[in-house]
């Protein structure tokens, strides 16, 4: 393992030019601090509801990890998918009767559904990889505790692009159990966004030893992260720093 004292040089923020691409981080400012609510989402109309029960309206704003990433995609990618479209089982290989488990590739499917129709590629330590024809068993990215892999991946992230991520682990079966996103700001810092049970929406600066170390402590061994680089549409939606309907 690379000593923590070396992390500051290993993950040093990459310099950006004066003409650096658009910084998307201000558009997620009010996601920071939003409470975790199991199964909760913001639908395409701006209504607080639930993935499993979209007919219900939530009493107060809140998001689970999938709802958090969906809300970010609505802002950054102009995503207008319904909840059913966002969670569509792309290969028809999950569900109650699936030997792989009901929701084994939920996070993988969500990331690809939210980025459907946009230029995208998997970001891996040794380069990028096309996603077409891949599934959640073959394409799982790299071990989240691999500091050398992060040292290769983080410098490749660019401002103006959106990085959706699915984490996977193997328990009884393989499961893509958690989703996050990453953004590079205009100063070259790499921000890791997520929400976790019993917590709230937050971000960590993976370009700093403190942020990277804190992220590592949140996850146990055996977890892999697949990072998908997505190019926003040419007519990027206007960013909002606040004003979720219902807040």
Secondary structure, DSSP 4 states (H G I P E B T S, - for coil): ---GGGHHHHTPPPP--TTPPP--GGGGGGGTTPBB-TTEEE-TTS-EEESTTTTS--SS--B-HHHHHHHHHHHHS-----HHHHT--TTS--STT-TT-TTTTHHHHHHHHHTTTS-EEEEETTEEE--TT--TTT---EETT-HHHHHHHGGG--TTEEEEEEEEEESSSEEEEEEEEEEE-TTS-EEEEE--TTSB-EEEETTSHHHHHHHHHHS-TT-EEEEEEEEPPSSPPPP-SS--TT-
